[in-house]
Amino acid sequence: MKKVLKVIDSINEWVGVQTRWLSVALMLIGVTGVVRRYALHQSTVWEYELIIMTGAAMYALSWGYILLHQAHTRVDVFYSRLSPRGKAKLDAICAIFLFFPLIGLLLKASYSWMLFSFSINEKSSATYVYPPLYPLRTIVFLGFLFFFLQGVATFIRDLYFAVKGEPL
């Protein structure tokens, strides 16, 4: 069990670290667009699409990494007052009733959306460039998949700690 959890953690750690480079890409795309628009007086319609797609990819691929490092926003009104074991129990209960149903539905929907996008060779119509959307749809699906897997790993650890009183 520990090996499976370590593999899930390793995947999300690697994806999260690599995803950081998309912020550099976003900056370079923006700077290139500004230079082309104002210094060279050239059209930069492609920049709009590329910034949105890169930002969405960065956002989606970071979900599992953020959960791995427990960096999601929490409402700490009651949670902060609980013992570590109480926090683990609450996290496990919330995972069963909130996380898994919601992320399960989003994972299923994003998978269907990805397959449909591939089947029709979907293209964006926001600009006249018409870039393909199936790569972004695939990245969103992978983001939900990594998030779901990290949720499973977190749930197993929380449940183990809630029952045994020691970390897994």
Salt bridges, closest charged atoms under 4 A:
ASP9 OD2 - ARG157 NH2 2.42
GLU13 OE1 - HIS69 NE2 2.73
GLU47 OE1 - ARG37 NH2 2.91
ASP91 OD1 - ARG74 NH1 3.23
GLU122 OE2 - ARG137 NH2 2.79
